[in-house]
Amino acid sequence: CGQRFHGVVLHALGWAAWKTYLGRGETDWHHLASLNQLGQSLDFNGRHAEGLQVLNTAWSLLKRNDAITNRIGSEIAVVSSIASCYSNLKDISKALEMERILFARKKIAYEPTSPILIEAGLNLACALNNFGWQLHGESMPLILETLSLAQKHLGEDSTTTTCLHEVRAFTLMGHPTPALVDVQDAIRILEEAVARRKRFLGNVHPLTERARQKIGRAKEQLRRARPGPSRFA
């Protein structure tokens, strides 16, 4: 019926899906999808470690069975769920590993202009930044490439484009001693993001307020900033 479920209802549906398709062969897509559904439901209900155990079982099935139907789609679904579990468990290294795999699989499955692939680029950039400023040299080219695609194919006012602008700002100012020009550029980008969110979401929307708080964090970085050229020049 297209309705989204959550909480105990989602959890019950996860168990029901698993029991329904338990008897299917390991190469059957429904069997794998039911494992993914169960793992997701555990993760969404705060049982992240249990969900990860179920999802790793599904991932192992994928690795040892080349004959699984809808293989790329199955890999994307399972890896996405595993990445969510690792993120919720605060295992940033494993979450990054999964986001790398997920982005690679989606590059096979989707055109470069696909909103799904653009969002995957955003997620990978966020995972790179979560790992630390040491990976900013890898994340910035990805951000700029993905941002260009988002601006062209989703529009400047799309949520994904706005998020990419914000991630670019965080990358610019994320070094322990950022360049002054980078922090100033980050503040400008974040102020534009706040204006965009105010226009579409309103002044008191939580996402607008969160974006406003990010400007405060950027201004704090001014105290740590050093003169000189951009780190990304």
Secondary structure, DSSP 4 states (H G I P E B T S, - for coil): ------HHHHHHHHHHHHHHHTTS-TT-HHHHHHHHHHHHHHHHTT-HHHHHHHHHHHHHHHHH-TT-TTHHHHHHHHHHHHHHHHHHTT-HHHHHHHHHHHHHHHHHHS-TT-HHHHHHHHHHHHHHHHH-GGGHHHHHHHHHHHHHHHHHHT-TTSHHHHHHHHHHHHHHH-SSS-BHHHHHHHHHHHHHHHHHHHHHH-TT-HHHHHHHHHHHHHHHHTTT-BSSS-TT-
